[in-house]
Structure formats: structure tokens, C-alpha cells
Amino acid sequence: MLPVDERDGEDGIRKADALISHYLHIPHPETLSDEVWCDKAGQAQWLHRQLHQSA
């Protein structure tokens, strides 16, 4: 999976949704409130970096 870059626009939102689903096991992240979605996106991106930093 690719890390999310805000320059990706809508594609970045899809990538963040995929990270949230994959790492946090939230099946439909698009249904989260904006505030919760932002928190979860940050958590998922952090997990992704931690897991792939040493790879």
C-alpha cells in the first residue's frame, strides 16, 4: 500500500479509506464523521509507516 499524499486529491481519500479499512478494520470509513475520519487516517498512516519503515 502507498502512503497517502494530500496532493493526490480524491485519489488520496481513496488511499486513506483503504489504509483505514486495512489497518484499523473499519469496513466503511466513508461513513465516519470528518473529525473521526481524519483521526483514523492519521492513525492508519502512522501504522503503515511503522510497519514498512524497516522493510
PDBQT receptor file of N, H, CA, C and O in Angstrom, charges set to zero:
ATOM      1  N   MET A   1       0.828  -1.189   0.000  1.00  0.00    +0.000 N 
ATOM      2  CA  MET A   1       0.000   0.000   0.000  1.00  0.00    +0.000 C 
ATOM      3  C   MET A   1       0.863   1.239   0.000  1.00  0.00    +0.000 C 
ATOM      4  O   MET A   1       1.956   1.246   0.566  1.00  0.00    +0.000 OA
ATOM      5  N   LEU A   2       0.378   2.281  -0.630  1.00  0.00    +0.000 N 
ATOM      6  H   LEU A   2      -0.510   2.276  -1.090  1.00  0.00    +0.000 HD
ATOM      7  CA  LEU A   2       1.113   3.528  -0.703  1.00  0.00    +0.000 C 
ATOM      8  C   LEU A   2       0.683   4.476   0.405  1.00  0.00    +0.000 C 
ATOM      9  O   LEU A   2      -0.490   4.517   0.777  1.00  0.00    +0.000 OA
ATOM     10  N   PRO A   3       1.637   5.236   0.929  1.00  0.00    +0.000 N 
ATOM     11  CA  PRO A   3       1.234   6.251   1.901  1.00  0.00    +0.000 C 
ATOM     12  C   PRO A   3       0.397   7.322   1.215  1.00  0.00    +0.000 C 
ATOM     13  O   PRO A   3       0.515   7.533   0.008  1.00  0.00    +0.000 OA
ATOM     14  N   VAL A   4      -0.431   7.981   1.970  1.00  0.00    +0.000 N 
ATOM     15  H   VAL A   4      -0.527   7.810   2.951  1.00  0.00    +0.000 HD
ATOM     16  CA  VAL A   4      -1.327   8.988   1.418  1.00  0.00    +0.000 C 
ATOM     17  C   VAL A   4      -0.595  10.324   1.335  1.00  0.00    +0.000 C 
ATOM     18  O   VAL A   4       0.090  10.732   2.273  1.00  0.00    +0.000 OA
ATOM     19  N   ASP A   5      -0.749  10.989   0.212  1.00  0.00    +0.000 N 
ATOM     20  H   ASP A   5      -1.306  10.658  -0.550  1.00  0.00    +0.000 HD
ATOM     21  CA  ASP A   5      -0.180  12.315  -0.004  1.00  0.00    +0.000 C 
ATOM     22  C   ASP A   5      -1.341  13.241  -0.329  1.00  0.00    +0.000 C 
ATOM     23  O   ASP A   5      -2.103  12.976  -1.259  1.00  0.00    +0.000 OA
ATOM     24  N   GLU A   6      -1.483  14.318   0.424  1.00  0.00    +0.000 N 
ATOM     25  H   GLU A   6      -0.864  14.533   1.180  1.00  0.00    +0.000 HD
ATOM     26  CA  GLU A   6      -2.640  15.187   0.217  1.00  0.00    +0.000 C 
ATOM     27  C   GLU A   6      -2.675  15.800  -1.177  1.00  0.00    +0.000 C 
ATOM     28  O   GLU A   6      -3.722  16.294  -1.593  1.00  0.00    +0.000 OA
ATOM     29  N   ARG A   7      -1.571  15.786  -1.906  1.00  0.00    +0.000 N 
ATOM     30  H   ARG A   7      -0.720  15.385  -1.568  1.00  0.00    +0.000 HD
ATOM     31  CA  ARG A   7      -1.568  16.277  -3.289  1.00  0.00    +0.000 C 
ATOM     32  C   ARG A   7      -2.319  15.334  -4.226  1.00  0.00    +0.000 C 
ATOM     33  O   ARG A   7      -2.582  15.679  -5.378  1.00  0.00    +0.000 OA
ATOM     34  N   ASP A   8      -2.662  14.153  -3.737  1.00  0.00    +0.000 N 
ATOM     35  H   ASP A   8      -2.449  13.872  -2.802  1.00  0.00    +0.000 HD
ATOM     36  CA  ASP A   8      -3.380  13.168  -4.553  1.00  0.00    +0.000 C 
ATOM     37  C   ASP A   8      -4.865  13.499  -4.721  1.00  0.00    +0.000 C 
ATOM     38  O   ASP A   8      -5.537  12.874  -5.542  1.00  0.00    +0.000 OA
ATOM     39  N   GLY A   9      -5.387  14.452  -3.973  1.00  0.00    +0.000 N 
ATOM     40  H   GLY A   9      -4.841  14.959  -3.306  1.00  0.00    +0.000 HD
ATOM     41  CA  GLY A   9      -6.794  14.830  -4.089  1.00  0.00    +0.000 C 
ATOM     42  C   GLY A   9      -7.713  13.683  -3.731  1.00  0.00    +0.000 C 
ATOM     43  O   GLY A   9      -7.520  13.011  -2.719  1.00  0.00    +0.000 OA
ATOM     44  N   GLU A  10      -8.735  13.460  -4.583  1.00  0.00    +0.000 N 
ATOM     45  H   GLU A  10      -8.892  14.006  -5.406  1.00  0.00    +0.000 HD
ATOM     46  CA  GLU A  10      -9.713  12.391  -4.313  1.00  0.00    +0.000 C 
ATOM     47  C   GLU A  10      -9.062  11.027  -4.254  1.00  0.00    +0.000 C 
ATOM     48  O   GLU A  10      -9.496  10.168  -3.486  1.00  0.00    +0.000 OA
ATOM     49  N   ASP A  11      -8.023  10.812  -5.056  1.00  0.00    +0.000 N 
ATOM     50  H   ASP A  11      -7.671  11.510  -5.680  1.00  0.00    +0.000 HD
ATOM     51  CA  ASP A  11      -7.325   9.536  -5.015  1.00  0.00    +0.000 C 
ATOM     52  C   ASP A  11      -6.694   9.333  -3.642  1.00  0.00    +0.000 C 
ATOM     53  O   ASP A  11      -6.612   8.207  -3.151  1.00  0.00    +0.000 OA
ATOM     54  N   GLY A  12      -6.251  10.416  -3.029  1.00  0.00    +0.000 N 
ATOM     55  H   GLY A  12      -6.317  11.331  -3.428  1.00  0.00    +0.000 HD
ATOM     56  CA  GLY A  12      -5.690  10.337  -1.678  1.00  0.00    +0.000 C 
ATOM     57  C   GLY A  12      -6.733   9.927  -0.662  1.00  0.00    +0.000 C 
ATOM     58  O   GLY A  12      -6.424   9.211   0.291  1.00  0.00    +0.000 OA
ATOM     59  N   ILE A  13      -7.967  10.374  -0.852  1.00  0.00    +0.000 N 
ATOM     60  H   ILE A  13      -8.218  10.955  -1.626  1.00  0.00    +0.000 HD
ATOM     61  CA  ILE A  13      -9.054   9.981   0.043  1.00  0.00    +0.000 C 
ATOM     62  C   ILE A  13      -9.308   8.485  -0.094  1.00  0.00    +0.000 C 
ATOM     63  O   ILE A  13      -9.504   7.792   0.904  1.00  0.00    +0.000 OA
ATOM     64  N   ARG A  14      -9.305   7.991  -1.320  1.00  0.00    +0.000 N 
ATOM     65  H   ARG A  14      -9.146   8.554  -2.131  1.00  0.00    +0.000 HD
ATOM     66  CA  ARG A  14      -9.496   6.543  -1.526  1.00  0.00    +0.000 C 
ATOM     67  C   ARG A  14      -8.363   5.748  -0.882  1.00  0.00    +0.000 C 
ATOM     68  O   ARG A  14      -8.596   4.700  -0.280  1.00  0.00    +0.000 OA
ATOM     69  N   LYS A  15      -7.127   6.255  -1.013  1.00  0.00    +0.000 N 
ATOM     70  H   LYS A  15      -6.938   7.107  -1.502  1.00  0.00    +0.000 HD
ATOM     71  CA  LYS A  15      -5.988   5.571  -0.394  1.00  0.00    +0.000 C 
ATOM     72  C   LYS A  15      -6.127   5.568   1.128  1.00  0.00    +0.000 C 
ATOM     73  O   LYS A  15      -5.872   4.556   1.780  1.00  0.00    +0.000 OA
ATOM     74  N   ALA A  16      -6.534   6.710   1.686  1.00  0.00    +0.000 N 
ATOM     75  H   ALA A  16      -6.741   7.532   1.156  1.00  0.00    +0.000 HD
ATOM     76  CA  ALA A  16      -6.724   6.784   3.138  1.00  0.00    +0.000 C 
ATOM     77  C   ALA A  16      -7.830   5.836   3.583  1.00  0.00    +0.000 C 
ATOM     78  O   ALA A  16      -7.698   5.172   4.611  1.00  0.00    +0.000 OA
ATOM     79  N   ASP A  17      -8.929   5.766   2.815  1.00  0.00    +0.000 N 
ATOM     80  H   ASP A  17      -9.036   6.305   1.980  1.00  0.00    +0.000 HD
ATOM     81  CA  ASP A  17     -10.009   4.816   3.137  1.00  0.00    +0.000 C 
ATOM     82  C   ASP A  17      -9.475   3.384   3.144  1.00  0.00    +0.000 C 
ATOM     83  O   ASP A  17      -9.822   2.588   4.017  1.00  0.00    +0.000 OA
ATOM     84  N   ALA A  18      -8.638   3.067   2.173  1.00  0.00    +0.000 N 
ATOM     85  H   ALA A  18      -8.357   3.713   1.463  1.00  0.00    +0.000 HD
ATOM     86  CA  ALA A  18      -8.067   1.716   2.096  1.00  0.00    +0.000 C 
ATOM     87  C   ALA A  18      -7.173   1.437   3.299  1.00  0.00    +0.000 C 
ATOM     88  O   ALA A  18      -7.219   0.344   3.864  1.00  0.00    +0.000 OA
ATOM     89  N   LEU A  19      -6.356   2.420   3.697  1.00  0.00    +0.000 N 
ATOM     90  H   LEU A  19      -6.319   3.308   3.238  1.00  0.00    +0.000 HD
ATOM     91  CA  LEU A  19      -5.496   2.235   4.858  1.00  0.00    +0.000 C 
ATOM     92  C   LEU A  19      -6.319   2.052   6.128  1.00  0.00    +0.000 C 
ATOM     93  O   LEU A  19      -6.008   1.197   6.957  1.00  0.00    +0.000 OA
ATOM     94  N   ILE A  20      -7.364   2.852   6.278  1.00  0.00    +0.000 N 
ATOM     95  H   ILE A  20      -7.617   3.547   5.605  1.00  0.00    +0.000 HD
ATOM     96  CA  ILE A  20      -8.231   2.745   7.457  1.00  0.00    +0.000 C 
ATOM     97  C   ILE A  20      -8.879   1.362   7.502  1.00  0.00    +0.000 C 
ATOM     98  O   ILE A  20      -8.900   0.720   8.552  1.00  0.00    +0.000 OA
ATOM     99  N   SER A  21      -9.397   0.912   6.385  1.00  0.00    +0.000 N 
ATOM    100  H   SER A  21      -9.380   1.434   5.532  1.00  0.00    +0.000 HD
ATOM    101  CA  SER A  21     -10.032  -0.409   6.340  1.00  0.00    +0.000 C 
ATOM    102  C   SER A  21      -9.033  -1.513   6.665  1.00  0.00    +0.000 C 
ATOM    103  O   SER A  21      -9.320  -2.415   7.451  1.00  0.00    +0.000 OA
ATOM    104  N   HIS A  22      -7.860  -1.428   6.050  1.00  0.00    +0.000 N 
ATOM    105  H   HIS A  22      -7.628  -0.695   5.411  1.00  0.00    +0.000 HD
ATOM    106  CA  HIS A  22      -6.864  -2.488   6.194  1.00  0.00    +0.000 C 
ATOM    107  C   HIS A  22      -6.283  -2.548   7.605  1.00  0.00    +0.000 C 
ATOM    108  O   HIS A  22      -6.301  -3.601   8.241  1.00  0.00    +0.000 OA
ATOM    109  N   TYR A  23      -5.773  -1.434   8.088  1.00  0.00    +0.000 N 
ATOM    110  H   TYR A  23      -5.758  -0.578   7.571  1.00  0.00    +0.000 HD
ATOM    111  CA  TYR A  23      -5.064  -1.434   9.367  1.00  0.00    +0.000 C 
ATOM    112  C   TYR A  23      -5.972  -1.335  10.586  1.00  0.00    +0.000 C 
ATOM    113  O   TYR A  23      -5.644  -1.874  11.642  1.00  0.00    +0.000 OA
ATOM    114  N   LEU A  24      -7.104  -0.655  10.456  1.00  0.00    +0.000 N 
ATOM    115  H   LEU A  24      -7.371  -0.217   9.598  1.00  0.00    +0.000 HD
ATOM    116  CA  LEU A  24      -7.969  -0.441  11.616  1.00  0.00    +0.000 C 
ATOM    117  C   LEU A  24      -9.234  -1.292  11.573  1.00  0.00    +0.000 C 
ATOM    118  O   LEU A  24     -10.045  -1.251  12.498  1.00  0.00    +0.000 OA
ATOM    119  N   HIS A  25      -9.402  -2.059  10.505  1.00  0.00    +0.000 N 
ATOM    120  H   HIS A  25      -8.743  -2.092   9.753  1.00  0.00    +0.000 HD
ATOM    121  CA  HIS A  25     -10.540  -2.976  10.361  1.00  0.00    +0.000 C 
ATOM    122  C   HIS A  25     -11.884  -2.261  10.471  1.00  0.00    +0.000 C 
ATOM    123  O   HIS A  25     -12.825  -2.766  11.082  1.00  0.00    +0.000 OA
ATOM    124  N   ILE A  26     -11.953  -1.082   9.871  1.00  0.00    +0.000 N 
ATOM    125  H   ILE A  26     -11.188  -0.672   9.374  1.00  0.00    +0.000 HD
ATOM    126  CA  ILE A  26     -13.207  -0.331   9.798  1.00  0.00    +0.000 C 
ATOM    127  C   ILE A  26     -13.720  -0.524   8.373  1.00  0.00    +0.000 C 
ATOM    128  O   ILE A  26     -13.130   0.013   7.435  1.00  0.00    +0.000 OA
ATOM    129  N   PRO A  27     -14.811  -1.282   8.188  1.00  0.00    +0.000 N 
ATOM    130  CA  PRO A  27     -15.228  -1.683   6.841  1.00  0.00    +0.000 C 
ATOM    131  C   PRO A  27     -15.695  -0.550   5.919  1.00  0.00    +0.000 C 
ATOM    132  O   PRO A  27     -15.514  -0.647   4.705  1.00  0.00    +0.000 OA
ATOM    133  N   HIS A  28     -16.278   0.499   6.447  1.00  0.00    +0.000 N 
ATOM    134  H   HIS A  28     -16.425   0.578   7.432  1.00  0.00    +0.000 HD
ATOM    135  CA  HIS A  28     -16.795   1.589   5.608  1.00  0.00    +0.000 C 
ATOM    136  C   HIS A  28     -16.364   2.936   6.183  1.00  0.00    +0.000 C 
ATOM    137  O   HIS A  28     -17.183   3.658   6.753  1.00  0.00    +0.000 OA
ATOM    138  N   PRO A  29     -15.089   3.276   6.037  1.00  0.00    +0.000 N 
ATOM    139  CA  PRO A  29     -14.597   4.509   6.655  1.00  0.00    +0.000 C 
ATOM    140  C   PRO A  29     -15.256   5.778   6.116  1.00  0.00    +0.000 C 
ATOM    141  O   PRO A  29     -15.226   6.820   6.771  1.00  0.00    +0.000 OA
ATOM    142  N   GLU A  30     -15.843   5.695   4.938  1.00  0.00    +0.000 N 
ATOM    143  H   GLU A  30     -15.868   4.849   4.406  1.00  0.00    +0.000 HD
ATOM    144  CA  GLU A  30     -16.515   6.870   4.370  1.00  0.00    +0.000 C 
ATOM    145  C   GLU A  30     -17.743   7.278   5.178  1.00  0.00    +0.000 C 
ATOM    146  O   GLU A  30     -18.261   8.381   5.000  1.00  0.00    +0.000 OA
ATOM    147  N   THR A  31     -18.214   6.402   6.064  1.00  0.00    +0.000 N 
ATOM    148  H   THR A  31     -17.793   5.506   6.208  1.00  0.00    +0.000 HD
ATOM    149  CA  THR A  31     -19.381   6.731   6.890  1.00  0.00    +0.000 C 
ATOM    150  C   THR A  31     -19.000   7.437   8.198  1.00  0.00    +0.000 C 
ATOM    151  O   THR A  31     -19.877   7.868   8.946  1.00  0.00    +0.000 OA
ATOM    152  N   LEU A  32     -17.703   7.556   8.472  1.00  0.00    +0.000 N 
ATOM    153  H   LEU A  32     -16.991   7.206   7.864  1.00  0.00    +0.000 HD
ATOM    154  CA  LEU A  32     -17.248   8.235   9.681  1.00  0.00    +0.000 C 
ATOM    155  C   LEU A  32     -17.441   9.740   9.549  1.00  0.00    +0.000 C 
ATOM    156  O   LEU A  32     -17.454  10.275   8.441  1.00  0.00    +0.000 OA
ATOM    157  N   SER A  33     -17.589  10.415  10.677  1.00  0.00    +0.000 N 
ATOM    158  H   SER A  33     -17.578   9.980  11.578  1.00  0.00    +0.000 HD
ATOM    159  CA  SER A  33     -17.630  11.880  10.634  1.00  0.00    +0.000 C 
ATOM    160  C   SER A  33     -16.265  12.371  10.151  1.00  0.00    +0.000 C 
ATOM    161  O   SER A  33     -15.275  11.645  10.240  1.00  0.00    +0.000 OA
ATOM    162  N   ASP A  34     -16.213  13.581   9.648  1.00  0.00    +0.000 N 
ATOM    163  H   ASP A  34     -17.018  14.171   9.576  1.00  0.00    +0.000 HD
ATOM    164  CA  ASP A  34     -14.950  14.121   9.137  1.00  0.00    +0.000 C 
ATOM    165  C   ASP A  34     -13.869  14.135  10.209  1.00  0.00    +0.000 C 
ATOM    166  O   ASP A  34     -12.714  13.805   9.941  1.00  0.00    +0.000 OA
ATOM    167  N   GLU A  35     -14.249  14.517  11.418  1.00  0.00    +0.000 N 
ATOM    168  H   GLU A  35     -15.187  14.785  11.636  1.00  0.00    +0.000 HD
ATOM    169  CA  GLU A  35     -13.277  14.592  12.507  1.00  0.00    +0.000 C 
ATOM    170  C   GLU A  35     -12.717  13.209  12.846  1.00  0.00    +0.000 C 
ATOM    171  O   GLU A  35     -11.505  13.045  12.985  1.00  0.00    +0.000 OA
ATOM    172  N   VAL A  36     -13.589  12.228  12.977  1.00  0.00    +0.000 N 
ATOM    173  H   VAL A  36     -14.574  12.361  12.864  1.00  0.00    +0.000 HD
ATOM    174  CA  VAL A  36     -13.154  10.862  13.291  1.00  0.00    +0.000 C 
ATOM    175  C   VAL A  36     -12.353  10.295  12.125  1.00  0.00    +0.000 C 
ATOM    176  O   VAL A  36     -11.339   9.630  12.336  1.00  0.00    +0.000 OA
ATOM    177  N   TRP A  37     -12.798  10.553  10.895  1.00  0.00    +0.000 N 
ATOM    178  H   TRP A  37     -13.621  11.094  10.723  1.00  0.00    +0.000 HD
ATOM    179  CA  TRP A  37     -12.079  10.056   9.718  1.00  0.00    +0.000 C 
ATOM    180  C   TRP A  37     -10.645  10.592   9.697  1.00  0.00    +0.000 C 
ATOM    181  O   TRP A  37      -9.708   9.842   9.424  1.00  0.00    +0.000 OA
ATOM    182  N   CYS A  38     -10.474  11.870   9.980  1.00  0.00    +0.000 N 
ATOM    183  H   CYS A  38     -11.235  12.479  10.201  1.00  0.00    +0.000 HD
ATOM    184  CA  CYS A  38      -9.131  12.464   9.998  1.00  0.00    +0.000 C 
ATOM    185  C   CYS A  38      -8.257  11.811  11.061  1.00  0.00    +0.000 C 
ATOM    186  O   CYS A  38      -7.087  11.518  10.812  1.00  0.00    +0.000 OA
ATOM    187  N   ASP A  39      -8.815  11.584  12.234  1.00  0.00    +0.000 N 
ATOM    188  H   ASP A  39      -9.766  11.822  12.435  1.00  0.00    +0.000 HD
ATOM    189  CA  ASP A  39      -8.060  10.909  13.295  1.00  0.00    +0.000 C 
ATOM    190  C   ASP A  39      -7.662   9.506  12.861  1.00  0.00    +0.000 C 
ATOM    191  O   ASP A  39      -6.512   9.103  13.036  1.00  0.00    +0.000 OA
ATOM    192  N   LYS A  40      -8.602   8.765  12.298  1.00  0.00    +0.000 N 
ATOM    193  H   LYS A  40      -9.536   9.093  12.156  1.00  0.00    +0.000 HD
ATOM    194  CA  LYS A  40      -8.325   7.386  11.877  1.00  0.00    +0.000 C 
ATOM    195  C   LYS A  40      -7.335   7.343  10.716  1.00  0.00    +0.000 C 
ATOM    196  O   LYS A  40      -6.493   6.447  10.656  1.00  0.00    +0.000 OA
ATOM    197  N   ALA A  41      -7.428   8.300   9.798  1.00  0.00    +0.000 N 
ATOM    198  H   ALA A  41      -8.113   9.028   9.847  1.00  0.00    +0.000 HD
ATOM    199  CA  ALA A  41      -6.485   8.356   8.677  1.00  0.00    +0.000 C 
ATOM    200  C   ALA A  41      -5.069   8.570   9.209  1.00  0.00    +0.000 C 
ATOM    201  O   ALA A  41      -4.125   7.931   8.744  1.00  0.00    +0.000 OA
ATOM    202  N   GLY A  42      -4.923   9.455  10.168  1.00  0.00    +0.000 N 
ATOM    203  H   GLY A  42      -5.689   9.974  10.546  1.00  0.00    +0.000 HD
ATOM    204  CA  GLY A  42      -3.610   9.681  10.772  1.00  0.00    +0.000 C 
ATOM    205  C   GLY A  42      -3.077   8.442  11.470  1.00  0.00    +0.000 C 
ATOM    206  O   GLY A  42      -1.895   8.119  11.354  1.00  0.00    +0.000 OA
ATOM    207  N   GLN A  43      -3.943   7.751  12.189  1.00  0.00    +0.000 N 
ATOM    208  H   GLN A  43      -4.903   8.013  12.282  1.00  0.00    +0.000 HD
ATOM    209  CA  GLN A  43      -3.538   6.517  12.869  1.00  0.00    +0.000 C 
ATOM    210  C   GLN A  43      -3.105   5.456  11.860  1.00  0.00    +0.000 C 
ATOM    211  O   GLN A  43      -2.083   4.794  12.045  1.00  0.00    +0.000 OA
ATOM    212  N   ALA A  44      -3.877   5.300  10.807  1.00  0.00    +0.000 N 
ATOM    213  H   ALA A  44      -4.706   5.838  10.657  1.00  0.00    +0.000 HD
ATOM    214  CA  ALA A  44      -3.570   4.285   9.797  1.00  0.00    +0.000 C 
ATOM    215  C   ALA A  44      -2.264   4.617   9.074  1.00  0.00    +0.000 C 
ATOM    216  O   ALA A  44      -1.462   3.724   8.800  1.00  0.00    +0.000 OA
ATOM    217  N   GLN A  45      -2.048   5.891   8.767  1.00  0.00    +0.000 N 
ATOM    218  H   GLN A  45      -2.699   6.617   8.990  1.00  0.00    +0.000 HD
ATOM    219  CA  GLN A  45      -0.800   6.288   8.105  1.00  0.00    +0.000 C 
ATOM    220  C   GLN A  45       0.393   6.036   9.022  1.00  0.00    +0.000 C 
ATOM    221  O   GLN A  45       1.438   5.576   8.561  1.00  0.00    +0.000 OA
ATOM    222  N   TRP A  46       0.252   6.331  10.318  1.00  0.00    +0.000 N 
ATOM    223  H   TRP A  46      -0.596   6.704  10.693  1.00  0.00    +0.000 HD
ATOM    224  CA  TRP A  46       1.325   6.079  11.272  1.00  0.00    +0.000 C 
ATOM    225  C   TRP A  46       1.647   4.583  11.326  1.00  0.00    +0.000 C 
ATOM    226  O   TRP A  46       2.813   4.189  11.284  1.00  0.00    +0.000 OA
ATOM    227  N   LEU A  47       0.606   3.758  11.420  1.00  0.00    +0.000 N 
ATOM    228  H   LEU A  47      -0.341   4.078  11.455  1.00  0.00    +0.000 HD
ATOM    229  CA  LEU A  47       0.822   2.303  11.437  1.00  0.00    +0.000 C 
ATOM    230  C   LEU A  47       1.528   1.840  10.173  1.00  0.00    +0.000 C 
ATOM    231  O   LEU A  47       2.459   1.037  10.237  1.00  0.00    +0.000 OA
ATOM    232  N   HIS A  48       1.096   2.335   9.042  1.00  0.00    +0.000 N 
ATOM    233  H   HIS A  48       0.340   2.988   8.989  1.00  0.00    +0.000 HD
ATOM    234  CA  HIS A  48       1.707   1.962   7.757  1.00  0.00    +0.000 C 
ATOM    235  C   HIS A  48       3.198   2.305   7.769  1.00  0.00    +0.000 C 
ATOM    236  O   HIS A  48       4.030   1.484   7.381  1.00  0.00    +0.000 OA
ATOM    237  N   ARG A  49       3.533   3.517   8.215  1.00  0.00    +0.000 N 
ATOM    238  H   ARG A  49       2.857   4.184   8.530  1.00  0.00    +0.000 HD
ATOM    239  CA  ARG A  49       4.954   3.921   8.250  1.00  0.00    +0.000 C 
ATOM    240  C   ARG A  49       5.749   3.052   9.207  1.00  0.00    +0.000 C 
ATOM    241  O   ARG A  49       6.871   2.653   8.894  1.00  0.00    +0.000 OA
ATOM    242  N   GLN A  50       5.178   2.751  10.378  1.00  0.00    +0.000 N 
ATOM    243  H   GLN A  50       4.267   3.075  10.631  1.00  0.00    +0.000 HD
ATOM    244  CA  GLN A  50       5.892   1.933  11.362  1.00  0.00    +0.000 C 
ATOM    245  C   GLN A  50       6.165   0.524  10.830  1.00  0.00    +0.000 C 
ATOM    246  O   GLN A  50       7.251  -0.023  11.025  1.00  0.00    +0.000 OA
ATOM    247  N   LEU A  51       5.183  -0.046  10.166  1.00  0.00    +0.000 N 
ATOM    248  H   LEU A  51       4.302   0.398  10.008  1.00  0.00    +0.000 HD
ATOM    249  CA  LEU A  51       5.317  -1.412   9.670  1.00  0.00    +0.000 C 
ATOM    250  C   LEU A  51       6.240  -1.512   8.461  1.00  0.00    +0.000 C 
ATOM    251  O   LEU A  51       6.866  -2.550   8.247  1.00  0.00    +0.000 OA
ATOM    252  N   HIS A  52       6.333  -0.452   7.673  1.00  0.00    +0.000 N 
ATOM    253  H   HIS A  52       5.825   0.392   7.847  1.00  0.00    +0.000 HD
ATOM    254  CA  HIS A  52       7.109  -0.515   6.438  1.00  0.00    +0.000 C 
ATOM    255  C   HIS A  52       8.420   0.239   6.512  1.00  0.00    +0.000 C 
ATOM    256  O   HIS A  52       9.166   0.283   5.534  1.00  0.00    +0.000 OA
ATOM    257  N   GLN A  53       8.713   0.834   7.660  1.00  0.00    +0.000 N 
ATOM    258  H   GLN A  53       8.107   0.799   8.455  1.00  0.00    +0.000 HD
ATOM    259  CA  GLN A  53       9.945   1.583   7.844  1.00  0.00    +0.000 C 
ATOM    260  C   GLN A  53      11.164   0.670   7.785  1.00  0.00    +0.000 C 
ATOM    261  O   GLN A  53      12.173   1.018   7.172  1.00  0.00    +0.000 OA
ATOM    262  N   SER A  54      11.076  -0.476   8.411  1.00  0.00    +0.000 N 
ATOM    263  H   SER A  54      10.256  -0.759   8.909  1.00  0.00    +0.000 HD
ATOM    264  CA  SER A  54      12.221  -1.387   8.474  1.00  0.00    +0.000 C 
ATOM    265  C   SER A  54      12.225  -2.403   7.344  1.00  0.00    +0.000 C 
ATOM    266  O   SER A  54      13.157  -3.200   7.228  1.00  0.00    +0.000 OA
ATOM    267  N   ALA A  55      11.193  -2.382   6.511  1.00  0.00    +0.000 N 
ATOM    268  H   ALA A  55      10.437  -1.735   6.605  1.00  0.00    +0.000 HD
ATOM    269  CA  ALA A  55      11.103  -3.382   5.427  1.00  0.00    +0.000 C 
ATOM    270  C   ALA A  55      12.011  -3.031   4.268  1.00  0.00    +0.000 C 
ATOM    271  O   ALA A  55      12.058  -3.760   3.278  1.00  0.00    +0.000 OA
TER     272      ALA A  55
